[in-house]
Amino acid sequence: MKIYARKLSTFIAFVFLFFSLVACEGRYYNKIILTGAFNTNSTVELFTKRPLSDKKRDKIKKDINQILIDLDNLFNIQER
């Protein structure tokens, strides 16, 4: 009887582990390389729950680049 109880508890633990791991959502990784500003090479790493479309990723890249360029122009330390 102990053998059956041990096998049953192992089986239940395995099934619980399987279902809990299947329910986990993966994270998607996107690396965006920005224009050179402030004499640095800037990169942004995005972690999302759903994959980004190319259109959305390009819009995010464009917006972040514009913010970086505006800040570089605002705090223009070097002559260019």
WOPEMO-V264728 format. One record per backbone hydrogen bond with DSSP energy under -0.5 kcal/mol. NH is the residue of the N-H (numbers start at 1). CO is the residue of the C=O. If there is no record, write none. Layout:
# WOPEMO-V264728
nh = {NH	NH}
co = {CO	CO}
This chain:
# WOPEMO-V264728
nh = {5	6	7	8	9	10	11	12	13	14	15	16	17	18	19	20	21	22	23	24	28	30	32	32	34	34	37	40	42	44	46	46	48	48	57	58	59	60	61	62	63	64	65	66	67	68	69	70	71	72	73	74	75	76	77}
co = {1	2	3	4	5	6	7	8	9	10	11	12	13	14	15	16	17	18	19	21	48	46	30	44	32	42	40	37	40	32	30	44	28	46	53	54	55	56	57	58	59	60	61	62	63	64	65	66	67	68	69	70	71	73	75}
